């Protein structure tokens, strides 16, 4: 569902000068989602450090961080986030088979620590909290700071998914070009 009120990504030439560090961080080519958020410079500046922490997986590391992000993208039905993070997931060592399995509800076939991670994301989205039994299971594989990162990274990508879905943000062309064949068809199949 997209709004009748279109909000296009802002050209970097029109960004507030206070955002020049972000443009530099992205080698002069911020993603469409950053250019969308540039409409609110204070929000983008405040969000940037959290973005950098989350996109690198925080204390979970990139692989497990990407599993959280992909699972959130599925729940949010956010093609933009899914595609962006298929690309990132492949670059950090996840296989296309693993990425495809993230979309499935069942957590069969995952090692136990990753299975509980995916289940935890499902529970956070569906119940807005982790149950005592899920926390107990997570504690077998993760330190408290890592569990906090599961919650935080999930929350950050909920925020992005809501913005992306509200304005129907288009996927960046350079990301689209790097995606394996069939990714779009697989994601959009219901």
N, C-alpha and C positions, 0 to 999 in steps of 0.2 A: 504494500500500500504506500503510495507516495502522495505528497501534498499537491494541491493545485497551485500553491505558492512555491515557485521554483527559487532555489537558492543555489546558484552555481559556485563552484570553487573560485576563489578570488585569485586573479593573476598576481604573480609575485611583485610586479611593478606597482600594484595597488595595495600591497601589504603595509601595515603600519611600520615605520622605521624601527620601532622597538623589537620587531621580530627578525631582524637581520641575522641574529645568531642561529635561529632555527633554519633559515634559508641556507646559511653556511653549513650547518650540521647535515643537511640533506644535499650537499654538493650543488646547491643552486636549483635543485629539482625536487621540491617537496611533493609528497603524494597528494592526490585529490582530497583525501580526508583532512590533511593538514591545511590545504588551501580553503576547504570549507570552514574549518575552525578559525581561520584567519579573519573571518568576519567579526570575531570576538577576540581581539588581541590579548586582553588580560587573561581570558580563559586559556587560550593556547599557550601563553607563557607559563601559567601556573601548572598546566597539564604536562608540559614537555618533559620534565624530569621523571615524572611517574611513567610516562610513555616509554622513555628510554630504559628505565628499570624493567618494566613489564615486557617489552618486546624482546628483551634478552633473558626472560624467564626468572628474573630475580634469583632468589636462593634455590629455586627448583632446577635451574639450568635451562638451556634452550630447548632441549627435546621435550621435557615435561611441561615447560611453559607453552610450547606450541600445541601440545595435546589439549591443554586447558583452553587455549584460544580457539582451536578448531572446533572443540565441542561446544563452546559458546556460540560460535558462528552458525553451527547447525541449529541450535535452539532458537537463535535470533532470525534464522532464515535469511542471513546476510551473505549474499553472493560475494559482495566486495570483500568482506573480511575473510570468507572462506578461501577465495582465490588468492588473495594477498598472502595468506598464511599457508596455503599449499606450496606456493613458491618458497616461502621462508622455511617451511618444514623440510622440503626436499634438500635445501642447502645446509640444514643442520643434521642430516643423516636419517630422517624418517623415510621409509620406503613408501611408494605409492600404494602398496597393499595396506600398510598400516594407516595411512591417511584415509583411504577408502573405508577402513573398518571403524574409524572415529565416527562416521556418520550413522553407523548402525546402533540401535538402542542397546543391544546385548554387549557385554564386555568380555564375552568368551574369547579365548585366544590371546589375551593380554597377560603379561606377567602380573602377579598379584598386586604389586605396588602401583602399576599403571592402571589396572582394572579399578582399584579403589579410587584412584585419582579421577578417572572418567565418571565413576558413579557419584563421587563427591560434587563434581560440577553439575551433574543432573539434579542432585538434591538441592544444591544452592539455588538453581533456577526454579525448580518446582516448589520448594518449601521455604526458600529465603533464609535458610540456616542449615547447619550440619547437625544431625541427630547425635545423641551420645554414642550410639553404636557405630556410626560412621567415624566420629572423632576417635573412638577407640581403635578402629581398624586403621585409620590414617596414622595414628601414633606408632603403629608397628613399622611404618616405612618412612615417616617424615618427622622432622623436628618441628616444634611449635612455629618457628619463623617460616618454615616452608608451608605449613598449613595456612598461616596468615597470607602467604603469597598466593596460594590457590584461591582464597577468597578475594584478595585484592585484584589479581589479574582478571579473574572472572568478572569482577565489578567494572573494571576499566573497559573491558570489551563489551559489556552490556551498554555502557554509555555510548561507545562508538557505534554499536549496532543500531541503537535508537536514532542517532543522528543520521547515519547512512540510510537507514530505512525510511526515515521521515522525509528526506529530500531526494531519495532515489539516486544516490551518488553512483556515477559510472566508474568502472574499474579503470585504472591507469593503463594506457596502451602498452607500455613497456613490460608491465607484469603480465598482461593478457598474452603477449607474444611468447613469454617464457613458459607458459603452462603446457603440460602434456595434453595430447589430444584426448578428448572425452571428459575432461574435468567438469566443464560447464554442464554437459548433458547429465553426468552422474549427480551433480549437486542439485540440479533443478528437477530431477525425477522425484516424484512423491510416492 
